[in-house]
Amino acid sequence: MWKTFLLPVLFLFAYQFGYSQNDNDIRLANEYYTKGEVEKAKILYEQIAHDLNKIPQIHNNYFYLLLSTNDFKTAEKYIERLIKKFSGNLYYRLDMGLLYKAENKEGTADKYFKSIIDEIATNAYLVRHASNYFVTNQLHDYSVLAFAKSRLVLQNPYLYSLELANLHRILGNRDKMVEEYLNYITSNPSNIRYVKNTLQNLLTETEELESLENLLYSKIQDDPSNTVYPELLIWVNLQQKNFYGAYIQARAIDKRLQQEGNNSIDIGIIALDNGDFKTASIIFSWIVENFQGTQNYYRARMYLIQSYEMRVKNSYPVNKEEIRKVINDYQKLISELGKDKSSLDAMRNKAILHAFYMDEKDSAISILNKVINAPIGNVTVKSQSKLDLGDIYLLQGEFWESTLLYSQVEKERKESPLAYEAKLKNAKLSYYRGDFLLAQEHLDIIKEATTREIANDAMDLSLLIKENSAFDSTEMAMKRYAAI
């Protein structure tokens, strides 16, 4: 029972002496202790204890032996002597309370521990060490009491928030744990990411997140000027995939801090990526209406068109009239942006619609060449445009043009995800043309790609080639299949 109470904690307060040639008695006592020869160890420890300089090296083992053998009278004399000689050592005083508990004197122990807690309440350093002692000895309630008392005496409601949050987590007091984490970020707002990561691991049930959400709404009402609570509420809504709820809070922060939609546009992008096109459209429309002339205005215009585009693409059958509307929207945006690097994304998106939805490949090729040859612009967009252009040439049967473009991207963007994507396209091109050996050489390299999706695609195609080659030495059937 008492073994868990007496872990080695004395080093926090007492000087540790290294063994010397004169410490053979300590070595022997510890050896007896380790082997379970209790009486031999006890006799030696009692002799060694006369030398106060050696107390730090034997205290935990000796004190445990006294408790485990119910030799409470000796233990009491021993601890009283230590307290008298080392009056400033808090741990020896706390050991006396542990002795009372071993004797089943719960009332005496409770009164004793509380008196120490009251005495040290103004000293945060001692409070933390006393709390560590209580936690080490499985007396968590006293640890909570020590922090709560000190917080009250020092008149600081946010003191020890992180320590109390961890304690309530251990005790299973989830609501109190969350409350303390909120106290923590109130006084340490820069650490909100740490709290988000912690809560993400701890709050896994829907009702737990809903409880936190309700608590945050209450906090916001009590302290509407504090932006920490709305920011955490945004996070809670995102965990629940309630993108509209997250937007409401983000919009409030943008208005209060005059941030020109910075927070809202981030939520809109997340909603778009998660397929909530309706909410994304609402968010981007609000930014377009309220922040004209800002950097976010044209970004929101672009994302608004993309939201509508994704909604059209995800309908079946795809309505070509709606696609034409999206193309016209892109053209209006391109005209407004002029020769600006921001317009290249819109041009590329427009070209893809021409090529793969409207069967207007000549228009797409013309646009993509303009993007690729533009004197300014994002290098990634230009590389992506080369891959798009290669795909169009592939559909037209112009294999040499395709492989040339794919190879350019491989060389220009070495070891990047785009380079591996280009290599995969080259491998597929070889497969489509029936050159399975060359395709396999490409695929063996791509299987080591850092992008899991590309590596998996390469693995699937590689297995397809190997499995079918094994049963068809002429490869005629697979060549016909690949060509189709």
C-alpha positions as CSV (number, residue, x, y, z in Angstrom):
1,M,0.0,0.0,0.0
2,W,2.7,2.5,1.0
3,K,5.1,1.8,-1.8
4,T,3.3,4.2,-4.1
5,F,3.6,6.9,-1.4
6,L,7.4,6.8,-1.1
7,L,8.9,7.4,-4.5
8,P,12.3,9.2,-4.5
9,V,11.3,12.8,-4.1
10,L,13.7,14.0,-1.4
11,F,16.2,15.3,-4.0
12,L,14.0,18.3,-4.4
13,F,15.0,19.6,-1.0
14,A,18.1,17.7,0.2
15,Y,21.6,17.6,-0.9
16,Q,22.6,14.4,-2.6
17,F,25.9,12.9,-1.5
18,G,27.8,10.6,-3.8
19,Y,29.0,7.2,-2.4
20,S,32.5,7.1,-1.0
21,Q,34.7,4.4,0.4
22,N,33.0,5.1,3.8
23,D,29.5,4.4,2.5
24,N,29.7,0.7,2.4
25,D,27.1,0.5,5.1
26,I,24.7,2.4,2.9
27,R,25.4,0.1,-0.1
28,L,24.9,-3.0,2.1
29,A,21.6,-1.6,3.6
30,N,20.3,-0.8,0.1
31,E,21.3,-4.3,-1.1
32,Y,19.3,-5.9,1.8
33,Y,16.4,-3.6,1.0
34,T,16.4,-4.5,-2.7
35,K,16.6,-8.2,-1.9
36,G,13.7,-7.9,0.5
37,E,15.7,-8.7,3.6
38,V,13.7,-6.2,5.7
39,E,15.0,-6.8,9.2
40,K,18.7,-6.6,8.1
41,A,18.1,-3.5,6.1
42,K,16.1,-1.9,8.9
43,I,18.9,-2.5,11.5
44,L,21.5,-1.0,9.2
45,Y,19.4,2.0,8.3
46,E,18.7,2.7,12.0
47,Q,22.5,2.8,12.6
48,I,23.2,5.0,9.6
49,A,20.4,7.4,10.5
50,H,22.5,8.6,13.5
51,D,24.7,10.4,10.9
52,L,22.5,13.4,9.7
53,N,24.8,13.9,6.7
54,K,23.7,10.4,5.4
55,I,19.9,11.0,5.8
56,P,19.3,12.1,2.2
57,Q,20.8,8.8,0.9
58,I,18.6,6.5,3.0
59,H,15.5,8.4,3.9
60,N,13.0,7.1,1.4
61,N,14.0,3.5,1.8
62,Y,14.1,3.7,5.6
63,F,10.9,5.6,6.0
64,Y,9.1,3.1,3.7
65,L,10.4,0.1,5.7
66,L,9.2,1.6,8.9
67,L,5.7,2.2,7.5
68,S,5.6,-1.2,5.7
69,T,6.5,-3.0,8.9
70,N,4.0,-0.9,10.9
71,D,6.8,0.3,13.1
72,F,5.0,3.6,13.5
73,K,6.5,4.5,16.9
74,T,10.0,4.4,15.5
75,A,8.9,6.2,12.4
76,E,7.4,9.0,14.5
77,K,10.6,9.5,16.5
78,Y,12.6,9.4,13.3
79,I,10.5,12.1,11.5
80,E,10.2,14.3,14.6
81,R,14.0,14.3,14.9
82,L,14.4,15.2,11.2
83,I,11.8,18.0,11.5
84,K,13.7,19.4,14.5
85,K,17.1,19.2,12.8
86,F,15.9,20.4,9.4
87,S,13.0,22.7,10.2
88,G,13.1,24.3,6.8
89,N,12.6,21.0,4.9
90,L,9.0,20.8,3.9
91,Y,9.2,17.2,2.8
92,Y,10.0,15.9,6.2
93,R,7.0,17.8,7.6
94,L,4.7,16.3,5.0
95,D,6.1,12.9,5.8
96,M,4.6,13.3,9.2
97,G,1.1,13.6,7.6
98,L,1.8,10.5,5.6
99,L,2.7,8.7,8.8
100,Y,-0.7,9.7,10.3
101,K,-2.4,8.3,7.2
102,A,-0.5,5.0,7.5
103,E,-1.7,4.8,11.1
104,N,-5.3,5.3,9.8
105,K,-5.5,8.6,11.7
106,E,-7.4,10.2,8.8
107,G,-8.7,13.1,10.8
108,T,-5.3,14.0,12.3
109,A,-3.7,13.7,8.8
110,D,-6.3,15.9,7.2
111,K,-6.0,18.6,9.9
112,Y,-2.2,18.4,9.7
113,F,-2.0,18.6,5.9
114,K,-4.4,21.5,5.8
115,S,-2.4,23.4,8.5
116,I,0.7,23.2,6.3
117,I,-1.3,24.2,3.2
118,D,-2.5,27.3,5.1
119,E,1.0,28.1,6.3
120,I,2.6,28.0,2.9
121,A,-0.2,29.6,0.9
122,T,1.6,32.9,0.3
123,N,4.7,31.1,-1.1
124,A,4.0,29.9,-4.7
125,Y,7.4,28.0,-4.7
126,L,6.5,25.9,-1.7
127,V,3.0,25.4,-2.8
128,R,4.1,23.9,-6.1
129,H,6.6,21.6,-4.2
130,A,3.9,20.5,-1.7
131,S,1.6,19.8,-4.6
132,N,4.2,17.6,-6.3
133,Y,4.6,15.7,-3.0
134,F,0.8,15.1,-2.8
135,V,0.6,14.0,-6.4
136,T,3.6,11.6,-6.0
137,N,1.8,10.1,-3.0
138,Q,-1.6,9.8,-4.7
139,L,-3.1,12.6,-2.6
140,H,-4.4,14.6,-5.5
141,D,-7.2,16.3,-3.5
142,Y,-4.7,17.9,-1.2
143,S,-2.8,19.1,-4.3
144,V,-5.9,20.8,-5.6
145,L,-6.6,22.2,-2.2
146,A,-3.1,23.7,-1.9
147,F,-3.4,25.5,-5.3
148,A,-6.9,26.7,-4.6
149,K,-5.9,28.1,-1.1
150,S,-2.9,29.8,-2.5
151,R,-4.8,31.3,-5.4
152,L,-7.4,32.7,-3.0
153,V,-4.8,34.1,-0.6
154,L,-2.7,35.7,-3.4
155,Q,-5.9,37.0,-5.0
156,N,-5.0,35.7,-8.4
157,P,-7.8,33.6,-10.0
158,Y,-5.5,32.5,-12.9
159,L,-2.6,31.3,-10.8
160,Y,-1.7,27.6,-11.2
161,S,-4.3,27.2,-14.0
162,L,-2.2,24.7,-16.0
163,E,-1.3,22.6,-12.9
164,L,-4.9,22.5,-11.9
165,A,-6.1,21.6,-15.4
166,N,-3.7,18.6,-15.3
167,L,-4.8,17.6,-11.9
168,H,-8.5,17.7,-12.8
169,R,-7.7,15.6,-15.9
170,I,-6.1,13.0,-13.7
171,L,-9.1,13.1,-11.3
172,G,-11.6,12.9,-14.2
173,N,-13.2,16.2,-13.5
174,R,-13.6,17.2,-17.2
175,D,-15.6,20.3,-16.7
176,K,-13.2,21.7,-14.1
177,M,-10.3,20.7,-16.3
178,V,-11.7,22.7,-19.3
179,E,-12.4,25.7,-17.0
180,E,-8.8,25.8,-15.9
181,Y,-7.5,25.5,-19.5
182,L,-9.7,28.6,-20.3
183,N,-8.2,30.3,-17.3
184,Y,-4.8,29.5,-18.6
185,I,-5.2,31.0,-22.0
186,T,-6.9,34.0,-20.5
187,S,-3.7,34.9,-18.8
188,N,-1.5,33.3,-21.5
189,P,-3.2,34.0,-24.8
190,S,-0.1,33.3,-26.8
191,N,-0.3,29.6,-25.8
192,I,-3.8,29.1,-27.3
193,R,-2.3,26.6,-29.8
194,Y,-1.1,24.4,-27.0
195,V,-4.5,24.4,-25.4
196,K,-6.2,23.6,-28.7
197,N,-3.9,20.6,-29.3
198,T,-4.4,19.4,-25.7
199,L,-8.2,19.7,-25.9
200,Q,-8.2,18.0,-29.3
201,N,-6.7,14.9,-27.7
202,L,-8.9,15.0,-24.5
203,L,-12.3,16.0,-25.9
204,T,-13.3,13.3,-28.3
205,E,-17.0,13.0,-27.8
206,T,-19.6,15.3,-29.4
207,E,-21.3,16.1,-26.1
208,E,-17.9,17.2,-24.7
209,L,-17.3,19.6,-27.5
210,E,-20.9,20.9,-27.1
211,S,-20.3,21.5,-23.4
212,L,-17.1,23.4,-24.2
213,E,-19.0,25.4,-26.8
214,N,-21.7,26.4,-24.3
215,L,-19.0,27.4,-21.7
216,L,-17.3,29.6,-24.3
217,Y,-20.5,31.4,-25.2
218,S,-20.9,32.1,-21.5
219,K,-17.4,33.4,-21.3
220,I,-17.9,35.7,-24.3
221,Q,-21.0,37.2,-22.7
222,D,-19.1,37.9,-19.5
223,D,-16.1,39.3,-21.3
224,P,-17.0,40.3,-24.9
225,S,-13.8,42.2,-25.5
226,N,-11.6,39.2,-25.0
227,T,-10.8,37.7,-28.4
228,V,-9.3,34.4,-27.0
229,Y,-12.8,32.9,-26.4
230,P,-14.1,33.6,-29.9
231,E,-10.9,32.2,-31.4
232,L,-11.3,29.0,-29.3
233,L,-15.0,28.9,-30.3
234,I,-14.0,29.0,-33.9
235,W,-11.8,26.0,-33.3
236,V,-14.6,24.1,-31.5
237,N,-16.9,24.7,-34.5
238,L,-14.3,23.5,-36.9
239,Q,-13.9,20.3,-34.9
240,Q,-17.6,19.8,-35.3
241,K,-17.4,20.8,-39.0
242,N,-19.9,23.6,-38.3
243,F,-18.2,26.0,-40.7
244,Y,-21.0,28.5,-40.6
245,G,-20.8,28.8,-36.8
246,A,-17.0,29.2,-37.1
247,Y,-17.6,32.0,-39.7
248,I,-19.9,33.9,-37.3
249,Q,-17.2,34.1,-34.7
250,A,-14.5,34.9,-37.3
251,R,-16.6,37.6,-38.7
252,A,-17.1,39.1,-35.2
253,I,-13.3,39.2,-34.7
254,D,-12.7,40.7,-38.1
255,K,-15.2,43.5,-37.3
256,R,-13.9,44.2,-33.9
257,L,-10.2,44.2,-34.9
258,Q,-10.8,45.7,-38.3
259,Q,-8.9,42.9,-40.0
260,E,-10.5,43.2,-43.5
261,G,-11.8,39.6,-43.4
262,N,-8.6,37.9,-42.6
263,N,-10.1,35.3,-40.2
264,S,-13.3,34.9,-42.3
265,I,-11.5,34.1,-45.5
266,D,-9.5,31.3,-43.7
267,I,-12.8,29.7,-42.6
268,G,-14.1,30.1,-46.1
269,I,-11.2,28.2,-47.5
270,I,-11.6,25.4,-45.0
271,A,-15.3,25.2,-45.8
272,L,-14.5,25.0,-49.5
273,D,-11.9,22.3,-49.0
274,N,-14.4,20.3,-47.0
275,G,-17.1,20.5,-49.6
276,D,-19.4,23.0,-47.8
277,F,-19.8,25.1,-50.9
278,K,-22.9,27.0,-49.7
279,T,-21.1,28.3,-46.5
280,A,-18.0,29.1,-48.5
281,S,-20.1,31.1,-51.0
282,I,-21.7,33.1,-48.1
283,I,-18.3,33.9,-46.5
284,F,-16.6,34.9,-49.7
285,S,-19.7,37.0,-50.7
286,W,-19.5,38.9,-47.4
287,I,-15.8,39.7,-48.0
288,V,-16.5,40.8,-51.5
289,E,-19.3,43.1,-50.4
290,N,-17.5,44.6,-47.5
291,F,-13.8,44.8,-48.3
292,Q,-13.5,46.2,-51.8
293,G,-10.1,47.6,-52.6
294,T,-8.3,45.3,-50.1
295,Q,-6.0,42.4,-50.8
296,N,-8.7,40.0,-49.6
297,Y,-11.2,41.4,-52.1
298,Y,-9.7,39.7,-55.1
299,R,-8.8,36.5,-53.2
300,A,-12.5,36.3,-52.1
301,R,-13.6,36.9,-55.7
302,M,-11.5,34.0,-56.9
303,Y,-12.7,31.7,-54.1
304,L,-16.3,32.7,-54.7
305,I,-16.0,31.6,-58.3
306,Q,-14.3,28.4,-57.2
307,S,-17.1,27.7,-54.7
308,Y,-19.7,28.0,-57.5
309,E,-17.5,26.0,-59.9
310,M,-17.1,23.1,-57.4
311,R,-20.9,23.1,-56.8
312,V,-21.5,22.9,-60.6
313,K,-18.8,20.2,-61.1
314,N,-20.3,18.1,-58.2
315,S,-23.7,18.0,-59.8
316,Y,-24.8,15.3,-62.2
317,P,-25.0,15.6,-65.1
318,V,-22.7,18.7,-65.3
319,N,-24.7,21.6,-66.8
320,K,-22.6,23.1,-69.6
321,E,-24.5,26.4,-69.4
322,E,-23.4,26.7,-65.7
323,I,-19.8,25.9,-66.7
324,R,-20.1,28.7,-69.3
325,K,-21.2,31.1,-66.5
326,V,-18.2,30.1,-64.5
327,I,-15.9,30.8,-67.4
328,N,-17.4,34.2,-67.9
329,D,-16.9,35.0,-64.2
330,Y,-13.2,34.1,-64.5
331,Q,-12.9,36.3,-67.5
332,K,-14.4,39.2,-65.7
333,L,-12.0,38.7,-62.8
334,I,-9.0,38.4,-65.2
335,S,-10.0,41.6,-66.9
336,E,-10.2,43.4,-63.6
337,L,-6.8,42.1,-62.4
338,G,-5.1,42.8,-65.7
339,K,-1.5,41.6,-66.1
340,D,-1.1,40.6,-62.5
341,K,0.4,37.5,-61.0
342,S,-2.9,36.9,-59.2
343,S,-4.7,36.6,-62.5
344,L,-2.6,33.5,-63.5
345,D,-4.6,31.2,-61.2
346,A,-7.9,32.4,-62.7
347,M,-6.5,31.9,-66.2
348,R,-5.4,28.4,-65.4
349,N,-8.8,27.5,-63.9
350,K,-10.6,29.0,-66.9
351,A,-8.4,27.0,-69.3
352,I,-9.2,23.7,-67.5
353,L,-12.9,24.4,-67.9
354,H,-12.4,25.0,-71.6
355,A,-10.4,21.8,-72.1
356,F,-12.1,19.2,-70.0
357,Y,-15.7,20.5,-69.7
358,M,-16.5,22.4,-72.9
359,D,-14.2,20.4,-75.3
360,E,-12.5,23.7,-76.3
361,K,-8.9,22.5,-76.3
362,D,-7.5,25.2,-78.6
363,S,-8.8,27.9,-76.3
364,A,-7.3,26.1,-73.3
365,I,-3.9,25.6,-75.0
366,S,-3.8,29.3,-75.9
367,I,-4.5,30.4,-72.3
368,L,-2.1,27.9,-70.7
369,N,0.7,29.1,-73.0
370,K,0.1,32.6,-71.9
371,V,0.3,31.6,-68.2
372,I,3.5,29.6,-68.8
373,N,5.2,32.4,-70.8
374,A,4.0,35.3,-68.5
375,P,7.0,37.4,-67.3
376,I,5.7,37.5,-63.8
377,G,3.8,35.0,-61.7
378,N,3.9,32.1,-59.3
379,V,6.4,29.4,-60.4
380,T,4.1,26.7,-59.0
381,V,1.1,27.9,-61.1
382,K,3.3,27.8,-64.2
383,S,4.5,24.3,-63.5
384,Q,0.9,23.2,-62.9
385,S,-0.1,24.8,-66.2
386,K,2.6,22.8,-68.0
387,L,1.1,19.6,-66.5
388,D,-2.4,20.7,-67.6
389,L,-1.1,21.4,-71.1
390,G,0.6,18.0,-71.2
391,D,-2.7,16.4,-70.3
392,I,-4.5,18.2,-73.2
393,Y,-1.8,17.2,-75.7
394,L,-2.1,13.6,-74.4
395,L,-5.9,13.6,-75.2
396,Q,-5.0,14.9,-78.7
397,G,-2.5,12.1,-79.2
398,E,0.5,14.4,-79.3
399,F,2.5,12.2,-77.0
400,W,5.9,13.8,-77.6
401,E,4.6,17.3,-76.6
402,S,3.1,15.7,-73.4
403,T,6.3,13.9,-72.3
404,L,8.3,17.0,-73.1
405,L,6.2,19.2,-70.8
406,Y,6.1,16.5,-68.0
407,S,9.9,16.2,-68.2
408,Q,10.4,19.9,-67.9
409,V,8.4,20.0,-64.7
410,E,10.4,17.0,-63.3
411,K,13.7,18.9,-63.9
412,E,12.4,22.3,-62.8
413,R,10.8,21.1,-59.5
414,K,13.2,18.4,-58.5
415,E,12.2,16.3,-55.4
416,S,9.0,18.3,-55.0
417,P,5.4,16.8,-55.1
418,L,4.9,18.4,-58.5
419,A,8.0,16.7,-59.8
420,Y,6.7,13.3,-58.6
421,E,3.3,14.1,-60.1
422,A,5.0,14.9,-63.4
423,K,7.0,11.6,-63.2
424,L,3.8,9.7,-62.5
425,K,2.2,11.3,-65.6
426,N,5.2,10.3,-67.7
427,A,4.9,6.7,-66.3
428,K,1.2,6.6,-67.2
429,L,2.0,8.0,-70.7
430,S,4.4,5.1,-71.3
431,Y,1.8,2.7,-70.0
432,Y,-0.9,4.1,-72.4
433,R,1.5,3.7,-75.3
434,G,2.3,0.1,-74.3
435,D,5.9,0.7,-73.2
436,F,5.4,-1.2,-69.9
437,L,9.1,-1.6,-69.2
438,L,9.7,2.1,-69.3
439,A,6.6,2.7,-67.3
440,Q,7.8,0.3,-64.6
441,E,11.2,2.1,-64.4
442,H,9.4,5.4,-63.7
443,L,7.0,3.7,-61.2
444,D,9.8,2.1,-59.2
445,I,11.2,5.6,-58.5
446,I,7.8,7.2,-57.7
447,K,6.9,4.5,-55.2
448,E,9.4,6.3,-52.9
449,A,7.6,9.6,-53.3
450,T,7.0,11.6,-50.1
451,T,3.4,12.2,-51.2
452,R,1.4,9.2,-50.1
453,E,-1.3,9.7,-52.7
454,I,1.2,9.7,-55.6
455,A,3.1,6.8,-54.1
456,N,-0.1,4.8,-53.8
457,D,-1.1,5.5,-57.4
458,A,2.3,4.4,-58.6
459,M,2.1,1.2,-56.5
460,D,-1.4,0.4,-58.0
461,L,-0.3,0.9,-61.6
462,S,3.0,-1.1,-61.0
463,L,1.0,-4.0,-59.6
464,L,-1.4,-3.9,-62.5
465,I,1.5,-4.1,-65.0
466,K,3.2,-6.9,-63.1
467,E,0.1,-9.1,-62.5
468,N,-1.0,-8.9,-66.1
469,S,2.5,-9.3,-67.6
470,A,2.8,-12.6,-65.8
471,F,-0.2,-14.2,-67.6
472,D,0.3,-12.6,-71.1
473,S,3.9,-12.8,-72.5
474,T,2.8,-10.9,-75.7
475,E,1.1,-8.2,-73.6
476,M,-1.4,-7.7,-76.4
477,A,-4.4,-7.7,-74.1
478,M,-2.9,-5.2,-71.7
479,K,-1.8,-3.0,-74.6
480,R,-5.3,-2.8,-75.9
481,Y,-6.6,-2.1,-72.4
482,A,-4.0,0.6,-71.8
483,A,-4.8,2.3,-75.2
484,I,-8.5,2.4,-74.4
